[in-house]
Amino acid sequence: MVKKIKKGEHGQAVTYISRLACLKRLQLNMFQFRNLCILKGVYPREPKHKANKARIYYFAKDIQYLARDPNIDIIRARTTLNKRIKNAKGRGEDDKVVALYSKMPHYKIDHIIKERYPTFNDALRDIDDALTLMYLFSCYRSVRHYTPAKAESVTRKLREFEAYIVKTQAIRKSFVSIKGIYYEAEILGQRVLWMTPHQFLPIPEKGDVDMLIMTTFLEFYDCLLGFVLYKLYNLLGLHYPPILKETRHESGVLENLLTQIEVNNDPNAMQVDLTKHNAAEKKEVERRIGSLDTNKLLLLDQNQNKEDAAQQAESNPIDEEFQQEQQKLDVQEKSKTLFKGLKFYISREVPKTSLELIIRSFGGDVAWEGVENNKYPESDDDITHQIVDRDGQKHQFFGRAYIQPQWIYDCANEKVLLPVAEYGPTVNLPPHLSPFIEGENNDRYIPQRRIYLDRLKDSLENGTPFFGEEELEEGEKENEDEEDLEDEESENGAANQEDLLENLHAQELKAELAGKSYNKEDAKKTIMKANALKRKAAEKEAEEEKKTLTADQISMSTSKAKRKLLGIQRWEKREEQKGESLKAKRRKLEEEDASQDKKSQKKKKVTQV
């Protein structure tokens, strides 16, 4: 006989549990349950067939996982103790209140970190959000539920993380946006991306953000970053936490921290451990390279000679990705000494924390006014670059370059020392390109600045002559015109040649009737340009017709496939429209600049006369 399945013993009724039932089972209030879910990484789930849409559901297995946590007993004990404190305050027993506060138990989340991140790489992958939130809170000093002790702990851990980044020279990219400053670092082969807000961040008003939830996340991330830093410092052979002397200036904490690390640790032992750390990074990168394809590992065979490996690389197209990965590694190694031998001095109006991190990460030396035990003053003759952010300089020292802060970020992203003349104090800065836009997203529209920087880097690497940006634009236009003419002549053939001669003869007759001079070569070029534009427009229309879906294709496909195909088609159209609009904007700006230059030249001629 088949066993009868009763209601509530199978399916969603067993898989999911409502939030109200969770509170009754765990004997917690809403605030305690929410904090525990954040710490343990338990989130609400949506059943497929939801009867009551207003209810919030969780997996029943997740609630069983919460019930076994030892912090629940501590939370219940705190609730009981808070009731006793409230009663003692009502009776006016102040001594008893103090005694009860001293007995208040505190829960720990160390075991939760180990449960959620079994390996160190798992913790590194999830450290992006931790750094972003901690940098956000580090800008605040007086926010509800954010105590001064917690603020000090967060700021200290961030400075220790920056000291590690500088020591290992792990910064790869940086970008200044309206929201803040983005950084990307490579730690043991793992890419870590975080954002830091700008200075003078406004304090959120009451009701805009639930600070209780944010501080709970902050508590978890603070503990997570402590675990990660302990492991990273141990890989370098350094003591954690490092000894840090008190300093009056927050921007001088990183300098003080780096000096204390060097003083309190043996430099010889630290050098050995640093080589071990680099070896661990290389192993991780080799693992990544090896995962591309097993055929690529043929280049690493020790039995083959270098000539055989080079011939195999030429014959095997699969090895291109392997070679590109190795070229990236070589560029990264060279970029670690990008600012080596350069001395920077930061003026007082420039934000110093971000610039100090990037300059030190790329091997440079930096100083500024107002820091205790400053390395060198502003009048030092060895200073090569002074970073300023205002037009009027009372006194300029001879033999040093005055630059704006964007020069540091652009050089770090391009891995090349760019010309200083474009970043002077009174100069309009060039576009600050994002280094995070790469690959397919950058194919539809390539900014003029990107082309200029790529050619500049090629000229520096290969030693080829390089011209200015304006000459490059003129050369590109001339080359495009010549290519269009050559293509037109080769593709038209004899039939189009007769049409061309007829058009030339007609234009010659019009010029004779009008009594104007006629140049046959110029007329030929203009006619061929017009034909080339018509041909390009026809080719574009043909391509668009090929891309568009026919009615038969849409009717034959299923509803799900329809949505996917139409979505892809709409996305491609949107991307093409974006590229065309950006190109039109660039052409408009170029025309405006050309007209302004002509007007200025006319004014100069009039003044000279």
C-alpha positions, 0 to 999 in steps of 0.5 A: 500500500502506498504511503499517504503524504500528509500536508506540511510534510513534503515540498516547500512546506519543509524546505522553507520556513517563515521569518516569524517561525524562525524567531519563535524557534530561535527565541530571538527578537528581530534585531538579534536575528538580523545581526546573526544572519548577517554574521553567518551569511544567511539571506532570505529566499524566494519560493517558486510558488509563494502563497503569501507575498508579504511573508519573508522565507528562509531555507530550513537548513540555514535556520538549523545551521544558525541554531547550532551557533554558540553565540545564540546562548551569549545573545540570550544571556545578554538579553537576560542581563539587560532586563536585570540592568533595567530593573536595577536602574528603575530602583536606583541601585547604581552600584548594582548597575555597574556590577551587572555591566561588568558581567556583560558577556561578549560574543566572538566571530572568529569561528564564523570567519573560519566557517565561511572561508575555509581557505585563504584564497576564499577570504581574498576573493571576498575582501573587496567589499570589506575594504570599500565599506571600511574606507567609507567608515574611516571618513566618519568620526561621529556617526551613530553606533560607530564608537571611537574605539571601532573607528580607531581599529578600522583606521589602523587596519586600513593603514596596515593594509596600505603598508603591505601594499606598498611593501609588496608593490601590489598596485596595478591600476587606479582611477579617479571618478566622481564617486571616489578613487578606484584601486586594483591590486594583485595579492598572491595572484588574486585581483582585489578591487576597492574604492575609497571616497573623497575627503569631506564626505557628508554625514548621512542624515537620520533615516536615510541609512540604517546604521545598525545594519551597516555597523554589523557588516563593519564588525564582520569585515573588521574581523575578516581583514584582521585574519587576512592581514595576519596571514599576509604579514606572516608570509612576509616574515613580519610581526603582526600587529606592527608596533606603531608610535603615536602621530599627530597627523593621520597622513603620516601614519603610513610613513611611520608604520613603514619605518617601524616595520623596517626597524623592528624586523631583521632586514636580511630575514625580511628579504628572504621572506619577501623572496618566498612571498614572490615565489608564492605569487609566481606559483599562483600565476603559473597555475593561472597560465597553465589553466589556459590550455595544456598545449601551452605548457609545451613551451616550458618543456626543459628538453627543448631548446629555445630555438625549437620553442620559438619555432613552435610558438610561431607555428602554434597559434594557441600559444599567443595567449601564453605569450601575452600572459608572460608579457603582462608579467614582464610589464608588471615587474618593470612597472614596480620601479616606475618612479624609482630615483624620483623625489616628489613633494606634495603641496599642502592643497593636494590630498596626500593619502592616495598619492602617497600610496601610489608613489610608494607602490611604484618605487618613488619617494615622497614628502610634504609639509607638516609631518614629523621626521620629514625626509626632506624639505621643500627647498631640497635640490634633489626634488624632481617633481612637485605636485600642485593643484592651484595656478598661482605659485609664489616661488618656483624652484629651478630644476624641478617639474610642477605637475598636477595630481592626474600625472601620477595616476596616468603614469601608473596606469600606462606604466610609462612616464608621460610628458610633463608638459601636458600636466602643468599647473596652468594647462588644461588636463587631457582626458583621464581614461579608465584603465578598467575598460578593456577588450570588447567594450573598447572596440566600438569607440576608441578615444583619441587619447587612447590612440595617442597613448598607445603610439607613445608607448610603442615609440618608447618601447621600439625607439621609433620617432613620435610626433605630436597629437595634432600631427597624428590626427592630420596624418590619419586623415590623409592616410584614410583619404588615400586608402579610400581613393585606392580602394575606389580605383581598384574596385570600380574597374573600367565601367566606373572609370567611364562614369568618372570621366563623364563626371569630370567632363561635365564639371569642366564644362560648368567651370568654363561657363562660369568663368572659373579656374578648373583643377582636374586632379582636385575634382577627381579626388572629390568625386572619388571621395563622394563615391567612397562615402556612398559605397560605405553607406551601402555596405553599412545598410547591407550589414544591418539587414544581415543582423536584423532577424526576419519574421520567419526566424522569430516565428519559428523560434520558441518564446524564450529564444525570441526574448534572447535573440531580440535582447541581443539585437537591442543590445548591439544596436544600443552599443552601436548608437553609443559609439556613433554618438561619441564619434559625433561628439568628438568630430563636433569638438574638433570642428569647434577647436579648429574654428577657435584656432582660425579666429585666434589667428585672424585676431593675431594678424589684425593686431600685427597690422 
